[in-house]
Amino acid sequence: CGGGTGGGATGGGGDSITMGFSQVGAESGWRTANTKSVQDSAKNANITLKFSDAQQKQENQIKAIRSYIQQKVDIIAFSPVVESGWDTVLKEAKDAKIPVILTDRAVDSKDTSLYKTFLGSDFVEEGKKAGQWLVEEYKSSTDPVKIVELQGTTGSAPANDRKAGFQDVIKAETKFEIIASQTGDFTRAKGKEVMEAFLKSNPDIDVLYAHNDDMGLGAIEAIEGAGKVPGKDIKIITVDAVKDGMQALADGKINFIVECSPLLGPQLMDLAKKVLKGEQVPARVVTEETTFNQEQAKQALSSRQY
Ligand code: GYE
């Protein structure tokens, strides 16, 4: 190690890179798969990973980032739990000359020099895909369609964007009405709890749009508990396409899933190496993803990695 084109940056170009990674938490199947992807690919790329789990709390992430700065890691990567409130700590990293890569979720900082690149999905596009399926599904009906929405973590990029993209598509037709919308914090338990409340106050729900599979899976329990049939009495759209979600889709309990890939690890390690070598990297790297209906889920299930 050492030498090469590393220049001033410690670890640049060498094989002893240390990365500090601040993860959102362990709130969902998606997150578990994402953590595994990051850890496995760090090992494969010969990058020493310092990993911390923020338990969905921004203050914990800020603490972790400050501690990575103190430890003088070569590079910091993190998945910001919410979009706002990062400028101060990102400025501290910049002043310490430690490059930062955003993975999975975005920040709303105006100063884009605070991070090198942002690797992750286009969540607005995901919300649009969910809306497009709904428009197609109800294209021959003029009756009102009553929708309830389980939002992701309040203030997070995927919650903000999946909501906005969905709304953008369905607003064109007045028959679609979102009658209730609340956060389920991307967890199964909260998804169930909030869906139970939705069912109590709204006797005739046609559609559930859940911002991730886990909340949808929790909601299925609530729907069944209320004596209704998920996928029939209430149509369900979710995002992620983790195995448990895909199983429920194949079983007819979910109607449509928009894929969001958690397998960001290999690209992240690749970008980190390039950044440390002083190579140019794109400001935005968008993950490629697809959608699944029930038939497609049956086909895809056996080869699903997460
Ligand atoms: O969809 C959800 C997770 O940020 C894309 O976070 C990620 C989201 C994912 O908890 O399941």
py3Dmol code that shows the C-alpha trace and the ligand (Angstrom):
import py3Dmol

protein = """\
ATOM      1  CA  CYS A   1       0.000   0.000   0.000  1.00  0.00           C
ATOM      2  CA  GLY A   2       0.944   3.681   0.038  1.00  0.00           C
ATOM      3  CA  GLY A   3       2.351   5.651  -2.835  1.00  0.00           C
ATOM      4  CA  GLY A   4       0.469   5.349  -6.089  1.00  0.00           C
ATOM      5  CA  THR A   5      -1.526   8.337  -7.135  1.00  0.00           C
ATOM      6  CA  GLY A   6      -2.688   8.959  -3.584  1.00  0.00           C
ATOM      7  CA  GLY A   7      -1.348  12.483  -3.346  1.00  0.00           C
ATOM      8  CA  GLY A   8      -2.246  14.295  -0.130  1.00  0.00           C
ATOM      9  CA  ALA A   9      -5.223  12.211   0.930  1.00  0.00           C
ATOM     10  CA  THR A  10      -4.465   9.488   3.448  1.00  0.00           C
ATOM     11  CA  GLY A  11      -5.365   6.061   2.198  1.00  0.00           C
ATOM     12  CA  GLY A  12      -5.930   7.349  -1.320  1.00  0.00           C
ATOM     13  CA  GLY A  13      -5.102   4.686  -3.844  1.00  0.00           C
ATOM     14  CA  GLY A  14      -3.656   2.387  -1.192  1.00  0.00           C
ATOM     15  CA  ASP A  15      -5.271  -0.773   0.083  1.00  0.00           C
ATOM     16  CA  SER A  16      -5.740   0.354   3.669  1.00  0.00           C
ATOM     17  CA  ILE A  17      -8.786   2.559   3.349  1.00  0.00           C
ATOM     18  CA  THR A  18     -10.910   3.075   6.441  1.00  0.00           C
ATOM     19  CA  MET A  19     -14.538   4.009   5.931  1.00  0.00           C
ATOM     20  CA  GLY A  20     -16.881   5.231   8.644  1.00  0.00           C
ATOM     21  CA  PHE A  21     -20.452   4.269   7.822  1.00  0.00           C
ATOM     22  CA  SER A  22     -23.461   5.578   9.730  1.00  0.00           C
ATOM     23  CA  GLN A  23     -26.509   3.455   9.029  1.00  0.00           C
ATOM     24  CA  VAL A  24     -30.110   4.592   9.610  1.00  0.00           C
ATOM     25  CA  GLY A  25     -31.097   1.640  11.778  1.00  0.00           C
ATOM     26  CA  ALA A  26     -32.527  -1.839  11.418  1.00  0.00           C
ATOM     27  CA  GLU A  27     -36.119  -0.818  10.760  1.00  0.00           C
ATOM     28  CA  SER A  28     -36.911  -3.020   7.776  1.00  0.00           C
ATOM     29  CA  GLY A  29     -35.956  -6.012   5.659  1.00  0.00           C
ATOM     30  CA  TRP A  30     -34.566  -3.543   3.144  1.00  0.00           C
ATOM     31  CA  ARG A  31     -32.264  -2.064   5.771  1.00  0.00           C
ATOM     32  CA  THR A  32     -30.993  -5.466   6.900  1.00  0.00           C
ATOM     33  CA  ALA A  33     -30.134  -6.334   3.302  1.00  0.00           C
ATOM     34  CA  ASN A  34     -28.491  -2.961   2.805  1.00  0.00           C
ATOM     35  CA  THR A  35     -26.320  -3.364   5.899  1.00  0.00           C
ATOM     36  CA  LYS A  36     -25.219  -6.804   4.766  1.00  0.00           C
ATOM     37  CA  SER A  37     -24.421  -5.471   1.300  1.00  0.00           C
ATOM     38  CA  VAL A  38     -22.270  -2.665   2.736  1.00  0.00           C
ATOM     39  CA  GLN A  39     -20.434  -4.961   5.165  1.00  0.00           C
ATOM     40  CA  ASP A  40     -19.821  -7.741   2.628  1.00  0.00           C
ATOM     41  CA  SER A  41     -18.600  -5.434  -0.075  1.00  0.00           C
ATOM     42  CA  ALA A  42     -16.276  -3.550   2.266  1.00  0.00           C
ATOM     43  CA  LYS A  43     -14.645  -6.873   3.051  1.00  0.00           C
ATOM     44  CA  ASN A  44     -14.406  -7.789  -0.628  1.00  0.00           C
ATOM     45  CA  ALA A  45     -12.946  -4.398  -1.482  1.00  0.00           C
ATOM     46  CA  ASN A  46     -10.415  -4.649   1.335  1.00  0.00           C
ATOM     47  CA  ILE A  47     -11.844  -1.571   3.031  1.00  0.00           C
ATOM     48  CA  THR A  48     -11.866  -1.416   6.833  1.00  0.00           C
ATOM     49  CA  LEU A  49     -15.395  -0.550   7.853  1.00  0.00           C
ATOM     50  CA  LYS A  50     -16.359   1.245  11.027  1.00  0.00           C
ATOM     51  CA  PHE A  51     -20.093   0.710  11.213  1.00  0.00           C
ATOM     52  CA  SER A  52     -22.694   2.256  13.489  1.00  0.00           C
ATOM     53  CA  ASP A  53     -26.469   1.892  13.705  1.00  0.00           C
ATOM     54  CA  ALA A  54     -28.300   5.145  14.548  1.00  0.00           C
ATOM     55  CA  GLN A  55     -31.592   3.533  15.517  1.00  0.00           C
ATOM     56  CA  GLN A  56     -33.483   5.967  13.280  1.00  0.00           C
ATOM     57  CA  LYS A  57     -32.211   8.985  15.253  1.00  0.00           C
ATOM     58  CA  GLN A  58     -30.446  11.883  13.548  1.00  0.00           C
ATOM     59  CA  GLU A  59     -28.622  12.864  16.758  1.00  0.00           C
ATOM     60  CA  ASN A  60     -26.990   9.419  16.813  1.00  0.00           C
ATOM     61  CA  GLN A  61     -25.869   9.838  13.227  1.00  0.00           C
ATOM     62  CA  ILE A  62     -24.357  13.228  13.943  1.00  0.00           C
ATOM     63  CA  LYS A  63     -22.484  11.745  16.916  1.00  0.00           C
ATOM     64  CA  ALA A  64     -21.211   8.873  14.774  1.00  0.00           C
ATOM     65  CA  ILE A  65     -20.004  11.228  12.038  1.00  0.00           C
ATOM     66  CA  ARG A  66     -18.223  13.427  14.596  1.00  0.00           C
ATOM     67  CA  SER A  67     -16.520  10.381  16.025  1.00  0.00           C
ATOM     68  CA  TYR A  68     -15.399   9.262  12.545  1.00  0.00           C
ATOM     69  CA  ILE A  69     -13.927  12.723  12.029  1.00  0.00           C
ATOM     70  CA  GLN A  70     -12.083  12.440  15.343  1.00  0.00           C
ATOM     71  CA  GLN A  71     -10.774   9.008  14.397  1.00  0.00           C
ATOM     72  CA  LYS A  72      -9.537  10.475  11.096  1.00  0.00           C
ATOM     73  CA  VAL A  73     -11.128   7.856   8.885  1.00  0.00           C
ATOM     74  CA  ASP A  74     -10.304   8.196   5.196  1.00  0.00           C
ATOM     75  CA  ILE A  75     -13.877   8.538   4.040  1.00  0.00           C
ATOM     76  CA  ILE A  76     -17.346   8.800   5.567  1.00  0.00           C
ATOM     77  CA  ALA A  77     -20.466   7.301   4.031  1.00  0.00           C
ATOM     78  CA  PHE A  78     -23.915   7.563   5.503  1.00  0.00           C
ATOM     79  CA  SER A  79     -27.559   7.125   4.833  1.00  0.00           C
ATOM     80  CA  PRO A  80     -29.220  10.213   6.332  1.00  0.00           C
ATOM     81  CA  VAL A  81     -32.334   9.308   8.304  1.00  0.00           C
ATOM     82  CA  VAL A  82     -33.993  12.666   7.487  1.00  0.00           C
ATOM     83  CA  GLU A  83     -33.243  15.216   4.761  1.00  0.00           C
ATOM     84  CA  SER A  84     -32.611  18.375   6.743  1.00  0.00           C
ATOM     85  CA  GLY A  85     -30.170  19.532   9.401  1.00  0.00           C
ATOM     86  CA  TRP A  86     -26.855  18.216   8.081  1.00  0.00           C
ATOM     87  CA  ASP A  87     -24.952  21.337   7.070  1.00  0.00           C
ATOM     88  CA  THR A  88     -23.000  21.842  10.300  1.00  0.00           C
ATOM     89  CA  VAL A  89     -21.628  18.339  10.659  1.00  0.00           C
ATOM     90  CA  LEU A  90     -20.932  18.011   6.927  1.00  0.00           C
ATOM     91  CA  LYS A  91     -18.990  21.262   7.112  1.00  0.00           C
ATOM     92  CA  GLU A  92     -16.941  19.782   9.959  1.00  0.00           C
ATOM     93  CA  ALA A  93     -16.057  16.784   7.784  1.00  0.00           C
ATOM     94  CA  LYS A  94     -15.160  19.055   4.899  1.00  0.00           C
ATOM     95  CA  ASP A  95     -12.922  21.191   7.101  1.00  0.00           C
ATOM     96  CA  ALA A  96     -11.188  18.010   8.274  1.00  0.00           C
ATOM     97  CA  LYS A  97     -10.728  17.106   4.576  1.00  0.00           C
ATOM     98  CA  ILE A  98     -12.637  13.871   4.927  1.00  0.00           C
ATOM     99  CA  PRO A  99     -14.783  13.224   1.859  1.00  0.00           C
ATOM    100  CA  VAL A 100     -18.405  12.196   2.379  1.00  0.00           C
ATOM    101  CA  ILE A 101     -20.569   9.957   0.211  1.00  0.00           C
ATOM    102  CA  LEU A 102     -24.338   9.864   0.646  1.00  0.00           C
ATOM    103  CA  THR A 103     -25.890   6.467   0.146  1.00  0.00           C
ATOM    104  CA  ASP A 104     -29.543   5.567  -0.196  1.00  0.00           C
ATOM    105  CA  ARG A 105     -31.084   8.805   1.118  1.00  0.00           C
ATOM    106  CA  ALA A 106     -30.525  12.436   0.207  1.00  0.00           C
ATOM    107  CA  VAL A 107     -29.929  15.583   2.240  1.00  0.00           C
ATOM    108  CA  ASP A 108     -31.472  18.954   1.376  1.00  0.00           C
ATOM    109  CA  SER A 109     -28.249  20.955   1.861  1.00  0.00           C
ATOM    110  CA  LYS A 110     -27.944  23.783  -0.665  1.00  0.00           C
ATOM    111  CA  ASP A 111     -24.165  23.465  -0.638  1.00  0.00           C
ATOM    112  CA  THR A 112     -23.507  20.366  -2.716  1.00  0.00           C
ATOM    113  CA  SER A 113     -19.761  20.658  -2.139  1.00  0.00           C
ATOM    114  CA  LEU A 114     -20.450  19.142   1.297  1.00  0.00           C
ATOM    115  CA  TYR A 115     -20.518  15.666  -0.246  1.00  0.00           C
ATOM    116  CA  LYS A 116     -18.854  14.006  -3.227  1.00  0.00           C
ATOM    117  CA  THR A 117     -21.719  12.029  -4.647  1.00  0.00           C
ATOM    118  CA  PHE A 118     -25.120  10.592  -3.835  1.00  0.00           C
ATOM    119  CA  LEU A 119     -25.726   6.920  -4.620  1.00  0.00           C
ATOM    120  CA  GLY A 120     -29.273   5.613  -4.403  1.00  0.00           C
ATOM    121  CA  SER A 121     -32.720   5.242  -5.888  1.00  0.00           C
ATOM    122  CA  ASP A 122     -34.959   7.843  -7.451  1.00  0.00           C
ATOM    123  CA  PHE A 123     -37.766   7.821  -4.880  1.00  0.00           C
ATOM    124  CA  VAL A 124     -39.988  10.242  -6.804  1.00  0.00           C
ATOM    125  CA  GLU A 125     -39.879   7.840  -9.731  1.00  0.00           C
ATOM    126  CA  GLU A 126     -40.828   4.981  -7.396  1.00  0.00           C
ATOM    127  CA  GLY A 127     -43.879   6.911  -6.170  1.00  0.00           C
ATOM    128  CA  LYS A 128     -44.842   7.604  -9.768  1.00  0.00           C
ATOM    129  CA  LYS A 129     -44.629   3.931 -10.684  1.00  0.00           C
ATOM    130  CA  ALA A 130     -46.960   3.131  -7.783  1.00  0.00           C
ATOM    131  CA  GLY A 131     -49.410   5.783  -9.010  1.00  0.00           C
ATOM    132  CA  GLN A 132     -49.220   4.598 -12.615  1.00  0.00           C
ATOM    133  CA  TRP A 133     -50.189   1.079 -11.625  1.00  0.00           C
ATOM    134  CA  LEU A 134     -53.197   2.435  -9.766  1.00  0.00           C
ATOM    135  CA  VAL A 135     -54.322   4.575 -12.688  1.00  0.00           C
ATOM    136  CA  GLU A 136     -54.103   1.544 -14.979  1.00  0.00           C
ATOM    137  CA  GLU A 137     -55.849  -0.758 -12.487  1.00  0.00           C
ATOM    138  CA  TYR A 138     -58.860   1.557 -12.209  1.00  0.00           C
ATOM    139  CA  LYS A 139     -58.913   2.890 -15.757  1.00  0.00           C
ATOM    140  CA  SER A 140     -62.364   1.526 -16.600  1.00  0.00           C
ATOM    141  CA  SER A 141     -64.008   2.674 -13.391  1.00  0.00           C
ATOM    142  CA  THR A 142     -65.532   6.049 -12.599  1.00  0.00           C
ATOM    143  CA  ASP A 143     -66.373   5.315  -8.956  1.00  0.00           C
ATOM    144  CA  PRO A 144     -64.406   7.058  -6.249  1.00  0.00           C
ATOM    145  CA  VAL A 145     -61.252   5.208  -5.138  1.00  0.00           C
ATOM    146  CA  LYS A 146     -60.506   5.671  -1.459  1.00  0.00           C
ATOM    147  CA  ILE A 147     -56.825   5.388  -0.652  1.00  0.00           C
ATOM    148  CA  VAL A 148     -54.986   5.222   2.660  1.00  0.00           C
ATOM    149  CA  GLU A 149     -51.266   5.876   2.775  1.00  0.00           C
ATOM    150  CA  LEU A 150     -48.656   4.573   5.199  1.00  0.00           C
ATOM    151  CA  GLN A 151     -45.764   6.993   4.984  1.00  0.00           C
ATOM    152  CA  GLY A 152     -42.156   6.195   5.769  1.00  0.00           C
ATOM    153  CA  THR A 153     -40.188   7.963   8.493  1.00  0.00           C
ATOM    154  CA  THR A 154     -41.289  11.590   8.771  1.00  0.00           C
ATOM    155  CA  GLY A 155     -38.849  13.924   7.053  1.00  0.00           C
ATOM    156  CA  SER A 156     -36.956  11.155   5.265  1.00  0.00           C
ATOM    157  CA  ALA A 157     -36.227  11.457   1.558  1.00  0.00           C
ATOM    158  CA  PRO A 158     -38.053   8.234   0.624  1.00  0.00           C
ATOM    159  CA  ALA A 159     -41.185   9.280   2.556  1.00  0.00           C
ATOM    160  CA  ASN A 160     -41.205  12.782   1.075  1.00  0.00           C
ATOM    161  CA  ASP A 161     -40.487  11.653  -2.466  1.00  0.00           C
ATOM    162  CA  ARG A 162     -42.636   8.524  -2.627  1.00  0.00           C
ATOM    163  CA  LYS A 163     -45.560  10.600  -1.426  1.00  0.00           C
ATOM    164  CA  ALA A 164     -44.891  13.377  -3.924  1.00  0.00           C
ATOM    165  CA  GLY A 165     -44.370  11.087  -6.934  1.00  0.00           C
ATOM    166  CA  PHE A 166     -47.532   9.115  -6.202  1.00  0.00           C
ATOM    167  CA  GLN A 167     -49.631  12.218  -5.718  1.00  0.00           C
ATOM    168  CA  ASP A 168     -48.279  13.750  -8.870  1.00  0.00           C
ATOM    169  CA  VAL A 169     -49.613  10.878 -10.949  1.00  0.00           C
ATOM    170  CA  ILE A 170     -52.979  10.294  -9.282  1.00  0.00           C
ATOM    171  CA  LYS A 171     -53.964  13.958  -8.975  1.00  0.00           C
ATOM    172  CA  ALA A 172     -54.848  14.010 -12.663  1.00  0.00           C
ATOM    173  CA  GLU A 173     -58.007  12.036 -11.878  1.00  0.00           C
ATOM    174  CA  THR A 174     -60.482  13.286  -9.314  1.00  0.00           C
ATOM    175  CA  LYS A 175     -61.828   9.815  -8.527  1.00  0.00           C
ATOM    176  CA  PHE A 176     -58.674   9.094  -6.524  1.00  0.00           C
ATOM    177  CA  GLU A 177     -58.879  10.354  -2.984  1.00  0.00           C
ATOM    178  CA  ILE A 178     -56.315   9.907  -0.213  1.00  0.00           C
ATOM    179  CA  ILE A 179     -58.618   9.691   2.799  1.00  0.00           C
ATOM    180  CA  ALA A 180     -55.892   9.131   5.405  1.00  0.00           C
ATOM    181  CA  SER A 181     -52.113   9.393   5.421  1.00  0.00           C
ATOM    182  CA  GLN A 182     -49.848   8.815   8.389  1.00  0.00           C
ATOM    183  CA  THR A 183     -46.344   7.657   9.155  1.00  0.00           C
ATOM    184  CA  GLY A 184     -45.656   4.039  10.032  1.00  0.00           C
ATOM    185  CA  ASP A 185     -41.942   4.748  10.415  1.00  0.00           C
ATOM    186  CA  PHE A 186     -41.032   2.052   7.865  1.00  0.00           C
ATOM    187  CA  THR A 187     -41.645  -0.705  10.450  1.00  0.00           C
ATOM    188  CA  ARG A 188     -43.994  -3.672  10.509  1.00  0.00           C
ATOM    189  CA  ALA A 189     -45.251  -2.980  14.027  1.00  0.00           C
ATOM    190  CA  LYS A 190     -46.125   0.644  13.273  1.00  0.00           C
ATOM    191  CA  GLY A 191     -47.640  -0.302   9.932  1.00  0.00           C
ATOM    192  CA  LYS A 192     -49.992  -2.686  11.700  1.00  0.00           C
ATOM    193  CA  GLU A 193     -50.880  -0.221  14.424  1.00  0.00           C
ATOM    194  CA  VAL A 194     -51.641   2.654  12.063  1.00  0.00           C
ATOM    195  CA  MET A 195     -53.597   0.433   9.677  1.00  0.00           C
ATOM    196  CA  GLU A 196     -55.742  -0.762  12.585  1.00  0.00           C
ATOM    197  CA  ALA A 197     -56.576   2.884  13.330  1.00  0.00           C
ATOM    198  CA  PHE A 198     -57.292   3.575   9.639  1.00  0.00           C
ATOM    199  CA  LEU A 199     -59.674   0.603   9.505  1.00  0.00           C
ATOM    200  CA  LYS A 200     -61.533   1.752  12.608  1.00  0.00           C
ATOM    201  CA  SER A 201     -62.186   5.240  11.324  1.00  0.00           C
ATOM    202  CA  ASN A 202     -62.759   4.404   7.644  1.00  0.00           C
ATOM    203  CA  PRO A 203     -65.179   1.589   6.859  1.00  0.00           C
ATOM    204  CA  ASP A 204     -64.596   1.534   3.101  1.00  0.00           C
ATOM    205  CA  ILE A 205     -60.937   1.641   2.132  1.00  0.00           C
ATOM    206  CA  ASP A 206     -60.248   0.523  -1.454  1.00  0.00           C
ATOM    207  CA  VAL A 207     -56.472   0.832  -1.630  1.00  0.00           C
ATOM    208  CA  LEU A 208     -53.464   0.916   0.683  1.00  0.00           C
ATOM    209  CA  TYR A 209     -50.278   2.562  -0.551  1.00  0.00           C
ATOM    210  CA  ALA A 210     -47.425   1.714   1.857  1.00  0.00           C
ATOM    211  CA  HIS A 211     -44.028   3.339   1.369  1.00  0.00           C
ATOM    212  CA  ASN A 212     -42.316   0.003   2.090  1.00  0.00           C
ATOM    213  CA  ASP A 213     -42.992  -3.734   2.222  1.00  0.00           C
ATOM    214  CA  ASP A 214     -42.623  -4.004   5.977  1.00  0.00           C
ATOM    215  CA  MET A 215     -45.406  -1.526   6.723  1.00  0.00           C
ATOM    216  CA  GLY A 216     -47.535  -3.263   4.099  1.00  0.00           C
ATOM    217  CA  LEU A 217     -46.899  -6.618   5.784  1.00  0.00           C
ATOM    218  CA  GLY A 218     -47.889  -5.192   9.162  1.00  0.00           C
ATOM    219  CA  ALA A 219     -51.013  -3.707   7.576  1.00  0.00           C
ATOM    220  CA  ILE A 220     -51.952  -7.103   6.106  1.00  0.00           C
ATOM    221  CA  GLU A 221     -52.155  -8.457   9.659  1.00  0.00           C
ATOM    222  CA  ALA A 222     -54.430  -5.572  10.614  1.00  0.00           C
ATOM    223  CA  ILE A 223     -56.641  -6.102   7.562  1.00  0.00           C
ATOM    224  CA  GLU A 224     -56.964  -9.826   8.220  1.00  0.00           C
ATOM    225  CA  GLY A 225     -57.621  -9.076  11.876  1.00  0.00           C
ATOM    226  CA  ALA A 226     -60.528  -6.887  10.782  1.00  0.00           C
ATOM    227  CA  GLY A 227     -61.981  -9.791   8.793  1.00  0.00           C
ATOM    228  CA  LYS A 228     -61.087  -8.394   5.371  1.00  0.00           C
ATOM    229  CA  VAL A 229     -59.087  -9.967   2.569  1.00  0.00           C
ATOM    230  CA  PRO A 230     -55.841  -8.170   1.685  1.00  0.00           C
ATOM    231  CA  GLY A 231     -55.259  -7.962  -2.050  1.00  0.00           C
ATOM    232  CA  LYS A 232     -59.032  -8.272  -2.735  1.00  0.00           C
ATOM    233  CA  ASP A 233     -61.155  -6.170  -0.368  1.00  0.00           C
ATOM    234  CA  ILE A 234     -58.269  -3.760  -0.083  1.00  0.00           C
ATOM    235  CA  LYS A 235     -55.694  -3.570  -2.859  1.00  0.00           C
ATOM    236  CA  ILE A 236     -52.143  -3.053  -1.682  1.00  0.00           C
ATOM    237  CA  ILE A 237     -49.191  -1.343  -3.311  1.00  0.00           C
ATOM    238  CA  THR A 238     -45.794  -1.292  -1.590  1.00  0.00           C
ATOM    239  CA  VAL A 239     -42.178  -0.372  -2.344  1.00  0.00           C
ATOM    240  CA  ASP A 240     -38.906  -2.379  -1.903  1.00  0.00           C
ATOM    241  CA  ALA A 241     -39.525  -5.956  -3.139  1.00  0.00           C
ATOM    242  CA  VAL A 242     -37.751  -7.749  -0.299  1.00  0.00           C
ATOM    243  CA  LYS A 243     -38.396 -11.492  -0.093  1.00  0.00           C
ATOM    244  CA  ASP A 244     -41.237 -11.322   2.445  1.00  0.00           C
ATOM    245  CA  GLY A 245     -42.947  -8.688   0.347  1.00  0.00           C
ATOM    246  CA  MET A 246     -42.489 -10.712  -2.826  1.00  0.00           C
ATOM    247  CA  GLN A 247     -43.917 -13.788  -1.063  1.00  0.00           C
ATOM    248  CA  ALA A 248     -47.025 -11.831  -0.053  1.00  0.00           C
ATOM    249  CA  LEU A 249     -47.304 -10.559  -3.631  1.00  0.00           C
ATOM    250  CA  ALA A 250     -47.025 -14.092  -5.038  1.00  0.00           C
ATOM    251  CA  ASP A 251     -49.645 -15.203  -2.476  1.00  0.00           C
ATOM    252  CA  GLY A 252     -52.059 -12.542  -3.725  1.00  0.00           C
ATOM    253  CA  LYS A 253     -52.032 -10.446  -0.546  1.00  0.00           C
ATOM    254  CA  ILE A 254     -50.183  -7.562  -2.147  1.00  0.00           C
ATOM    255  CA  ASN A 255     -51.100  -6.421  -5.667  1.00  0.00           C
ATOM    256  CA  PHE A 256     -48.050  -4.511  -6.861  1.00  0.00           C
ATOM    257  CA  ILE A 257     -44.530  -3.779  -5.649  1.00  0.00           C
ATOM    258  CA  VAL A 258     -42.148  -1.118  -6.885  1.00  0.00           C
ATOM    259  CA  GLU A 259     -38.590  -2.359  -6.533  1.00  0.00           C
ATOM    260  CA  CYS A 260     -35.995  -0.426  -4.554  1.00  0.00           C
ATOM    261  CA  SER A 261     -32.595  -2.075  -4.456  1.00  0.00           C
ATOM    262  CA  PRO A 262     -30.684  -2.210  -1.163  1.00  0.00           C
ATOM    263  CA  LEU A 263     -27.605  -3.738  -2.798  1.00  0.00           C
ATOM    264  CA  LEU A 264     -25.620  -0.516  -2.840  1.00  0.00           C
ATOM    265  CA  GLY A 265     -22.441  -1.879  -1.268  1.00  0.00           C
ATOM    266  CA  PRO A 266     -20.330  -2.739  -4.332  1.00  0.00           C
ATOM    267  CA  GLN A 267     -20.987   0.615  -6.024  1.00  0.00           C
ATOM    268  CA  LEU A 268     -20.330   2.445  -2.767  1.00  0.00           C
ATOM    269  CA  MET A 269     -16.910   0.851  -2.300  1.00  0.00           C
ATOM    270  CA  ASP A 270     -16.086   1.543  -5.918  1.00  0.00           C
ATOM    271  CA  LEU A 271     -17.021   5.199  -5.578  1.00  0.00           C
ATOM    272  CA  ALA A 272     -15.058   5.495  -2.327  1.00  0.00           C
ATOM    273  CA  LYS A 273     -11.896   4.214  -3.991  1.00  0.00           C
ATOM    274  CA  LYS A 274     -12.317   6.591  -6.908  1.00  0.00           C
ATOM    275  CA  VAL A 275     -12.922   9.578  -4.646  1.00  0.00           C
ATOM    276  CA  LEU A 276      -9.813   8.772  -2.613  1.00  0.00           C
ATOM    277  CA  LYS A 277      -7.741   8.458  -5.758  1.00  0.00           C
ATOM    278  CA  GLY A 278      -8.904  11.916  -6.731  1.00  0.00           C
ATOM    279  CA  GLU A 279     -10.838  10.628  -9.718  1.00  0.00           C
ATOM    280  CA  GLN A 280     -13.919  12.414 -10.965  1.00  0.00           C
ATOM    281  CA  VAL A 281     -17.193  10.745  -9.911  1.00  0.00           C
ATOM    282  CA  PRO A 282     -20.703  11.623 -11.058  1.00  0.00           C
ATOM    283  CA  ALA A 283     -22.608  13.866  -8.624  1.00  0.00           C
ATOM    284  CA  ARG A 284     -25.541  11.471  -8.701  1.00  0.00           C
ATOM    285  CA  VAL A 285     -25.571   7.687  -9.232  1.00  0.00           C
ATOM    286  CA  VAL A 286     -29.105   6.338  -9.625  1.00  0.00           C
ATOM    287  CA  THR A 287     -29.890   2.703  -8.879  1.00  0.00           C
ATOM    288  CA  GLU A 288     -31.700   0.755 -11.566  1.00  0.00           C
ATOM    289  CA  GLU A 289     -34.927  -0.929 -10.577  1.00  0.00           C
ATOM    290  CA  THR A 290     -38.106  -2.493 -11.862  1.00  0.00           C
ATOM    291  CA  THR A 291     -41.658  -3.301 -10.712  1.00  0.00           C
ATOM    292  CA  PHE A 292     -43.476  -6.588  -9.995  1.00  0.00           C
ATOM    293  CA  ASN A 293     -47.053  -7.764 -10.332  1.00  0.00           C
ATOM    294  CA  GLN A 294     -48.280 -11.041  -8.797  1.00  0.00           C
ATOM    295  CA  GLU A 295     -47.286 -13.238 -11.747  1.00  0.00           C
ATOM    296  CA  GLN A 296     -43.846 -11.652 -11.993  1.00  0.00           C
ATOM    297  CA  ALA A 297     -43.330 -12.158  -8.257  1.00  0.00           C
ATOM    298  CA  LYS A 298     -43.946 -15.907  -8.604  1.00  0.00           C
ATOM    299  CA  GLN A 299     -41.257 -16.044 -11.281  1.00  0.00           C
ATOM    300  CA  ALA A 300     -38.744 -13.910  -9.442  1.00  0.00           C
ATOM    301  CA  LEU A 301     -39.104 -15.273  -5.903  1.00  0.00           C
ATOM    302  CA  SER A 302     -36.677 -18.184  -6.079  1.00  0.00           C
ATOM    303  CA  SER A 303     -33.820 -16.062  -7.343  1.00  0.00           C
ATOM    304  CA  ARG A 304     -34.429 -13.130  -4.994  1.00  0.00           C
ATOM    305  CA  GLN A 305     -31.219 -12.276  -3.097  1.00  0.00           C
ATOM    306  CA  TYR A 306     -32.794 -10.350  -0.233  1.00  0.00           C
TER     307      TYR A 306
END
"""
ligand_1 = """\
11
GYE
O -37.499 1.647 1.299
C -37.305 1.207 3.622
C -36.215 1.503 4.560
O -34.268 4.462 2.501
C -34.851 3.284 0.561
O -35.700 2.740 4.116
C -34.723 3.256 2.025
C -35.994 2.880 2.757
C -36.625 1.567 2.355
O -36.554 1.438 5.864
O -37.725 -0.116 3.711
"""
view = py3Dmol.view(width=600, height=400)
view.addModel(protein, "pdb")
view.setStyle({"model": 0}, {"cartoon": {"style": "trace"}})
view.addModel(ligand_1, "xyz")
view.setStyle({"model": 1}, {"stick": {}})
view.zoomTo()
view.show()
